[in-house]
Amino acid sequence: MTIAPPIEPQAVEAPTEEPAVAGPVQPLRRSWPKRFVRGRPEDPSWARPGLLILLAVTAGLYLWDLGSQGWANAFYSAAVQAGTKSWKAFFFGSFDSSNFISVDKPPASLWIMELSARMFGLNSWSILVPQALEGVAAVGIVYATIKRWFSPAAALIGGAVLALTPVAALMFRYNNPDALLVLLLVIAAYATVRALERGNTWWLVLAGSCVGFGFITKMLQAFLVVPAIGLVYLIAGPPKLGRRIFQLLMGGVAMVVAAGWWVAAVELTPAADRPYIGGSQNNSLFNLIFGYNGFGRITGNETGSVGGGGGATSMWGPTGWTRMFNSTFGTQASWLIPAALVMLGAVLWMTRRAHRQDRTRAAFILWGGWLIATAAVFSFAQGIIHPYYTVALAPAIGALVGMGAVELWRHRHQWFARAALAVTTMLTAWWAFALLGRTPTWFPWLRGVILGVGIAVTIGILAAPVIGRSARRALTFLGIGVAFAAPLFFTIDVAATPASGAIPMAGPSSGGGFGGPAGAGGTFAGRGGFPRRGGVPPGGRSATGGFGPPGVSGTGGRPSFGSGFAGPVAGGRGSTAGGGGGAGGLLNAPTPSTALVKALQSDASQYTWVAAAVGANTAAGYQLGTGDPVMAIGGFNGTDPDPSLAAFEKLVSEGKVHYFISGGGFGGGFGGFAGRFGGALGTGGPGSATTGGATARSALGGSPTESRDSEAITSWVEAHYTSTVIGGVTLYDLSAQKG
């Protein structure tokens, strides 16, 4: 056995001159900015600068002129205000700081906005900047997730698709819960990819925890990605099958714990020590989870809701696989859905014989499962479904398009990959042409350019093997232009146009609004639907399936019930106006006049609630205007059975409520809003608190007894107290009865 001689230490000569920079720390400090800008040595020189530019542009779009949004969704802004005044309201997600009732969603998204508002004061920026930053973070995580297994080009395309999806730009500039939900689900996808690399259980635990936290952001919608996560790990996870099943169970336990701790805390708190659970019919969080915010969204059986339905259509539009492409939903997120689906099918076919753990196939199963499961639920849901929900599709669309485009182009020497890419390009150009045709007066030249360039790129792709390198490079950039041009224009429009109200929509104002593009006949009222921004479109007849009978739409700032659901109304994108101190309504909050604010603030410290109003959106405007708690009778819709007439009488007798504000909401005995709607249906006149309101509730899919409490309260107040009008709003002083 030969033993090697020991290695002699080598003498090192001392330098004859002092180094320019002494000490070992300085070179590290100097190289950090370089590494930050340059990225990893193995990456192309353009990769890290490309990412930084993408994030900077995304931040610019999402932060641009956020102050113009005002309170955005005043319902949630009022809850943020409450959370800055009361830690109890913070924890439970109360609508008001006196903790009468909670919002109809879990409070996780509110927590972030409330912490921001506590630090920087309550204003538009402190509420909306966290949402915008969540969007920038989501884009960055989509990039990081794709880049782990694919090229930087695929990652940049995927992140850009998410950033430039119009509904994503809308919701990351808004204060609905969807921004945080999307961020959490994207983190869950990243954690799943990491788990697939080495079979690490803790990454699955992180994925489950993110989904669970998504549950206390928007309840059961967060679980729509769970089938994709479970399926891809069962198929492609590195360990043996038994171990994979055990790991998924551990992730499931983490999900239940992350989702359940807050639910348990609320349910174990005595009802007298917490707010009423808004959106429930029995003050139970489980009723909210499985009813109004849960399976009721799928079946349409949503007691306390304003909608529902059955069969092939619902109050919220036709159901079926084409729903994501119709006149209401199409321009929100569907621009690249056809491309994503074609690429998904093509790559899965190409990898059908690959190894079980093949990363390309696993990535497409993960993101494709996300897209298909979420889109299927949205497409067939019979209950409440709003166009902005489609923001949950954007990360999956971006990932599939980014990975698919690069993967198919990499295999362009194969006729199948080349044909699939050509079909994708042509389909994308045609669909952009069709969608832009729904707003024919908005940049009319754009649709023709996209279609023409799309045809040229399609021909070029088919001829890729015989064209030169420069031509292929030009083809790449033109193909990216075909995919991004129309969504980019829409996204810029979103960033440049203030939005407000409970049901925002992305896109140019000529597209109509909640009722869909002008003349297209959307979910509710076609040209008589809700305009998405200020201004009143021409009057028109209600679309088939609208709420009311056909009629000439009104032109004032208040709803015109003869032209479908609401007729044209002035205000923000997807909103009804509350200007001029009006009573507001279901979709937006009123803006109280100075005189009204002064009246409500008089002796405010002597009352638990300075006022009570039916419906939370109505109450929100007065609460934000005064800075004092306003009781939202009946919660968001005015249909929650709280308070009862006896309970309200007791509160008034104890001197806890100063004023009652007439009108607004889907409550007020339906006399303020839905009573007039009931009159439009031909039963009962304007302000009818009985027949008209009952008919309205029946048309809305609800029970005639759902709003009995708010009706009774309204009637009792009108019978026992004297009204006065201040700033166009009718008030009843509850401190002084008639006579």
Secondary structure, 3 states (H helix, E strand, C coil): CCCCCCCCCCCCCCCCCCCCCCCCHHHHHHHHHHHHHHCCCCCCCCHHHHHHHHHHHHHHHHHCCHHHHCCCCHHHHHHHHHHHHCHHHHHHCECCCCCCEECCCCCHHHHHHHHHHHHHCCCHHHHHHHHHHHHHHHHHHHHHHHHCCCCHHHHHHHHHHHHCCHHHHHHCCCCCCHHHHHHHHHHHHHHHHHHHHHCCHHHHHHHHHHHHHHHHHHHHHHHHHHHHHHHHHHHHCCCCHHHHHHHHHHHHHHHHHHHHHHHHHHHHCCHHHCCECCCCCCCCHHHHHHHHHHHHHHHCCCCCCCCCEECCEECCEECCCCHHHCCCCHHHHHHHHHHHHHHHHHHHHHCCCCCCCCHHHHHHHHHHHHHHHHHHHHHHCCCCCCHHHHHHHHHHHHHHHHHHHHHHHHCCCCHHHHHHHHHHHHHHHHHHHHHHCCCCCCCHHHHHHHHHHHHHHHHHHHCHHHCCHHHHHHHHHHHHHHHHHHHHHHHHHHHHCCECCCCCCCCCHHHCECCECCCCCCCCCHHHCCECCCCCCCCCCCCCCCCCCCCCCCCCCCCCHHHCCCCCCCCCECCCCCHHHCCCCCCCCCCCCHHHHHHHHCCHHHCCEEEEEECHHHHHHHHHHHCCCEEEECCCCCCCCCCCHHHHHHHHHCCCEEEEECCCCCCHHHCCCHHHHHHHCCCCCCCCCCHHHHHHHHHCCCCCCCCHHHHHHHHHHHHHEEEEEECCEEEEEEEEECC
